Amino acid sequence: MKKAIPAPRKPWQPTALDKLEDLLIVIAAFGLAGASVKFTGLNGKLGFFFSLFFSLLILNFGFHYLKRGTAAAKDSLLQVLAVMAIVITLIPIVSIVATVFSKGYKGLHWGILTKDMALASVNDPIANGGLLHALAGTIIMVGGALIISFPIGVLTALYLTEIRGPLARPIKFLVQAMSGVPSIVAGLFILSSLIYPVTKQLSGLMGSLALTILMIPTIARTAEEMLHLIPNELREAGVALGGTQWRTVAGVVLPAAKSGLVTAIILGIARIIGETAPLLLVSGGGDAVNLNPTQGAMGSLPYYIWKAFLTGGTEEAFARAWGGMLVLLSFIFILFGLARYLSGRKVG
């Protein structure tokens, strides 16, 4: 009878015994943290978390030092620090998502995406009205800002990475300076330079222009960093095959940086999609659906949330505000997932 040949295992993969030892260390750390909270001045969730953190550090370091030596003990120490850093990063994210969902689902109803607030107020019953006008306005204004910002941002990044002309330093300084511009300043600039002297009215187009000011530096800086990651060998190969510089950039460099450019779009949209201050000044924040960005006031999700919190005060108003937050957060998740899917596809 032939002996069963064990499946091959990579040397760095933990064995069943290693997993059992790690589990026992975690259990002991929880017990030690509980004892520390009970017999010392530490109390509450924060005290238990710090006790657990230091208990894991001490127990994991001591166990691996006695079993495998100094190198393994240092490695285990870094592993615990990395895991704790991940946990600390996830705590606010999970807390925000859980809070928005627990309070936002009360503001959801069947007509929330098919009705506007033209014939309802924020204090009316939840079933009256919806946020169709706000969702449509957000999509139009963010889309308009993206249409303007993306070509400008990418061309700026290409100039800084591929051309490197005499204006590269002042342009880079200007982009860095624009990154720190407060959002209210962008709204005031559009208000004073276009609305008062030219258009004389608030509109969605003015909102897109204000958001464009905030979006361009984010896309330009992110695209620049992504283009720096493209190996020079690809550029040299394109030129060696007889292509011009711009043909090489268009046919080789930009397709290679596609996922990075999608990341730039995501960061740019994340930078502006929740902005409220500039839209309060230039968009008008209408309560009816308006699909024409050049005429009339246009609502947005941030304006809808702000108005429900400010002008309400009832349980229905707060439910509408949290419901708007939940829709905005869901919209961001859908957009992020779609962008990741598109960036992961192979270039045809």
C-alpha positions in Angstrom: 0.0 0.0 0.0 1.5 3.3 -1.1 1.9 6.1 1.4 -0.1 9.2 0.8 2.3 12.0 -0.4 1.6 15.2 1.5 0.7 18.2 -0.6 3.6 20.6 -1.2 3.7 23.6 1.1 5.5 26.8 0.7 8.1 27.4 3.4 6.5 30.7 4.6 3.0 29.3 4.9 2.0 28.6 8.5 1.3 25.1 9.6 -1.7 23.9 11.6 0.5 24.1 14.7 1.6 27.7 14.0 -2.1 28.7 13.6 -3.0 27.0 16.9 -0.1 28.8 18.7 -1.2 32.2 17.3 -4.8 31.5 18.4 -3.6 30.6 21.9 -1.6 33.8 22.0 -4.6 35.9 21.0 -6.8 34.2 23.6 -4.1 34.8 26.3 -3.8 38.5 25.2 -7.6 38.9 25.6 -7.4 37.4 29.0 -4.5 39.6 30.0 -6.2 42.7 28.7 -9.4 41.8 30.6 -7.4 41.4 33.8 -5.6 44.7 33.2 -8.9 46.5 32.8 -10.3 45.0 35.9 -7.3 45.4 38.3 -5.9 48.7 37.0 -7.2 52.2 36.3 -7.9 51.4 32.6 -11.6 51.3 31.7 -13.9 51.5 28.7 -13.3 50.4 25.2 -10.3 52.5 24.6 -8.5 51.2 27.7 -9.3 47.6 26.7 -8.0 48.2 23.2 -4.7 49.6 24.4 -4.4 46.7 27.0 -5.0 44.2 24.2 -2.5 45.9 21.9 0.4 45.9 24.5 -0.6 42.3 25.6 -0.3 41.0 22.1 3.0 42.8 21.6 4.5 41.4 24.8 3.2 37.8 24.5 3.9 37.5 20.7 7.4 38.9 21.1 8.2 36.7 24.1 6.8 33.5 22.6 8.7 33.9 19.3 11.9 35.0 21.1 11.9 31.9 23.2 11.0 29.6 20.4 12.9 30.9 17.3 15.2 33.7 18.5 15.7 37.4 18.1 15.0 37.6 14.3 11.6 35.8 14.6 10.7 38.0 17.6 11.3 41.2 15.7 9.3 39.9 12.8 6.4 39.0 15.0 6.6 42.5 16.6 6.3 44.1 13.2 3.4 41.8 12.3 1.4 42.9 15.4 2.1 46.5 14.7 1.0 46.1 11.0 -2.2 44.3 12.1 -3.0 47.0 14.7 -2.4 49.7 12.2 -4.9 48.1 9.8 -7.4 47.7 12.7 -7.0 51.4 13.7 -7.5 52.4 10.1 -10.7 50.3 9.7 -12.3 51.5 13.0 -13.3 54.9 11.7 -14.3 53.6 8.3 -16.5 50.9 9.8 -17.9 53.3 12.4 -18.9 55.9 9.7 -20.5 53.3 7.4 -22.4 51.6 10.3 -23.6 54.9 11.7 -24.8 56.2 8.3 -26.5 52.9 7.6 -28.2 52.5 11.0 -29.6 56.1 10.8 -30.0 56.4 7.1 -32.3 53.4 6.4 -35.1 55.2 8.2 -35.1 57.9 5.5 -35.5 55.4 2.6 -38.8 54.7 0.9 -39.9 53.4 -2.5 -40.2 56.9 -4.0 -36.9 58.3 -2.8 -35.2 58.0 -6.2 -38.3 58.9 -8.3 -39.7 62.0 -6.5 -38.3 65.5 -5.8 -39.0 68.0 -3.1 -40.9 70.5 -5.2 -44.2 69.8 -3.5 -42.9 68.8 -0.1 -40.8 70.1 2.8 -38.2 68.4 4.9 -40.7 68.2 7.8 -43.3 66.3 5.8 -43.8 62.6 6.3 -40.9 60.5 4.8 -43.1 59.1 2.0 -43.7 62.6 0.6 -41.0 63.7 -1.7 -37.5 62.3 -2.5 -34.1 63.3 -3.7 -34.3 62.7 -7.4 -33.5 66.4 -8.0 -30.4 66.2 -5.7 -29.1 63.0 -7.2 -29.6 64.3 -10.8 -27.9 67.6 -9.9 -24.9 65.9 -8.3 -24.4 63.7 -11.3 -24.7 66.6 -13.7 -22.4 69.0 -11.8 -19.8 66.3 -11.0 -19.9 65.0 -14.5 -19.5 68.5 -15.9 -16.5 69.1 -13.6 -15.0 65.8 -14.7 -15.4 66.6 -18.4 -13.5 69.9 -17.9 -11.0 68.7 -15.3 -9.8 65.4 -16.7 -8.3 66.7 -20.0 -6.7 69.7 -18.3 -5.3 67.5 -15.5 -3.9 64.8 -17.8 -2.4 67.3 -20.2 -0.8 69.1 -17.3 0.6 65.9 -16.0 1.9 65.0 -19.5 3.6 68.4 -19.8 5.3 67.9 -16.4 6.4 64.4 -17.1 6.9 64.1 -20.9 7.6 67.6 -22.2 9.3 69.2 -19.2 9.4 72.6 -20.8 10.5 75.9 -19.3 7.1 76.4 -17.6 7.2 73.1 -15.8 8.3 74.6 -12.5 5.8 77.4 -12.3 3.0 75.1 -13.4 3.9 72.5 -10.8 4.0 75.3 -8.1 0.6 76.5 -9.3 -0.9 73.0 -9.1 0.5 72.5 -5.6 -0.9 75.9 -4.5 -4.3 75.1 -6.0 -4.4 71.9 -4.0 -4.6 73.9 -0.8 -7.4 76.3 -1.9 -10.4 76.2 0.5 -13.6 75.1 -1.2 -15.4 78.3 -0.2 -12.8 80.3 -2.1 -13.5 78.5 -5.3 -17.2 79.3 -4.9 -16.5 82.9 -4.1 -14.2 83.2 -7.2 -17.0 81.9 -9.5 -19.5 84.1 -7.8 -17.5 87.3 -8.2 -15.9 86.6 -11.6 -18.8 85.0 -13.5 -22.2 85.2 -11.7 -22.3 88.8 -10.7 -20.7 90.4 -13.8 -21.8 88.0 -16.5 -24.6 85.5 -16.0 -26.5 87.2 -13.1 -28.0 83.9 -12.0 -27.1 80.7 -10.1 -27.0 77.5 -12.1 -25.5 74.0 -12.2 -22.9 75.1 -14.7 -21.5 77.6 -12.2 -21.4 74.7 -9.7 -19.5 72.6 -12.1 -16.9 75.4 -12.7 -16.5 75.8 -8.9 -15.9 72.1 -8.5 -13.5 72.1 -11.5 -11.2 74.4 -9.6 -11.0 71.9 -6.8 -10.8 68.8 -9.0 -8.0 69.9 -11.5 -5.1 69.8 -9.0 -6.1 66.4 -7.6 -6.2 64.8 -11.1 -3.1 66.6 -12.2 -1.0 65.5 -9.2 -2.2 61.9 -9.2 -1.8 61.5 -13.0 1.7 62.9 -12.7 2.7 60.4 -10.1 1.2 57.6 -12.1 3.0 58.6 -15.3 6.3 58.7 -13.3 5.8 55.0 -12.6 5.8 54.1 -16.3 9.3 52.7 -17.2 11.4 54.8 -19.6 12.1 51.6 -21.6 8.5 51.7 -22.9 9.0 55.2 -24.2 12.4 54.3 -25.7 10.9 51.3 -27.4 8.1 53.4 -28.9 10.6 55.9 -30.3 12.9 53.2 -31.6 10.0 51.7 -33.6 9.7 55.1 -35.4 6.9 56.7 -33.4 6.9 60.4 -32.6 6.9 61.5 -29.0 3.2 62.2 -29.0 2.4 59.0 -30.8 4.4 57.1 -28.2 2.6 58.9 -25.4 -0.8 58.2 -26.9 -0.2 54.6 -27.9 2.1 53.4 -25.2 2.4 55.6 -22.1 -1.3 56.4 -21.6 -2.6 52.8 -22.1 0.1 51.6 -19.7 -1.1 54.2 -17.1 -4.8 53.5 -17.6 -5.4 52.1 -14.1 -3.5 55.0 -12.6 -5.6 57.5 -14.6 -8.8 55.8 -13.4 -7.4 56.2 -9.8 -6.9 59.9 -10.5 -10.6 60.1 -11.6 -11.7 58.4 -8.4 -9.7 60.7 -6.2 -10.9 63.7 -8.1 -14.5 62.7 -7.8 -14.0 61.9 -4.1 -12.5 65.3 -3.6 -15.6 67.2 -4.9 -18.6 65.0 -4.6 -19.3 65.9 -1.0 -18.5 69.6 -1.3 -21.2 71.9 0.1 -19.7 75.3 0.5 -19.2 76.3 -3.1 -22.5 74.9 -4.2 -24.3 76.9 -1.5 -23.0 80.0 -3.2 -23.3 79.2 -7.0 -25.8 76.4 -7.7 -28.9 77.7 -6.0 -30.0 74.4 -4.6 -33.4 74.0 -6.2 -36.0 71.5 -4.9 -37.3 70.5 -8.4 -35.6 68.3 -11.0 -33.5 70.5 -13.4 -31.6 68.8 -16.1 -30.4 72.0 -17.8 -27.1 73.1 -16.1 -27.2 76.5 -17.8 -30.6 77.6 -16.7 -32.1 77.8 -13.2 -31.1 76.6 -9.7 -29.9 73.0 -9.4 -30.0 70.8 -6.3 -27.3 68.4 -5.1 -27.0 65.7 -2.4 -24.7 67.8 -0.1 -27.1 70.8 -0.4 -30.1 68.4 0.3 -28.4 67.0 3.4 -27.4 70.5 4.6 -30.9 71.9 4.1 -32.5 69.0 5.9 -30.3 69.4 9.0 -30.4 73.3 9.0 -34.1 74.0 8.2 -35.6 71.0 9.8 -35.4 70.0 13.4 -38.0 67.2 13.3 -37.4 63.5 13.2 -38.5 63.4 9.6 -36.0 66.1 8.6 -33.1 64.2 10.3 -34.2 61.0 8.7 -34.1 62.6 5.3 -30.7 64.0 6.0 -29.3 60.6 7.0 -31.1 59.0 4.1 -29.3 61.4 1.8 -26.0 60.5 3.3 -26.7 56.8 2.8 -27.6 57.4 -0.9 -24.4 59.5 -1.3 -22.3 56.8 0.3 -23.9 54.1 -1.8 -23.3 56.1 -4.9 -19.6 56.5 -4.1 -19.3 52.7 -3.5 -21.0 51.9 -6.8 -18.8 54.4 -8.6 -15.6 53.0 -7.0 -16.5 49.4 -7.8 -17.3 50.4 -11.5 -14.0 52.2 -11.7 -12.1 49.3 -10.3 -13.7 47.0 -12.8 -12.9 49.2 -15.7 -9.3 49.7 -14.6 -8.8 46.0 -14.2 -9.8 45.2 -17.8 -7.1 44.5 -20.3 -6.3 47.0 -23.0 -7.7 45.8 -26.3 
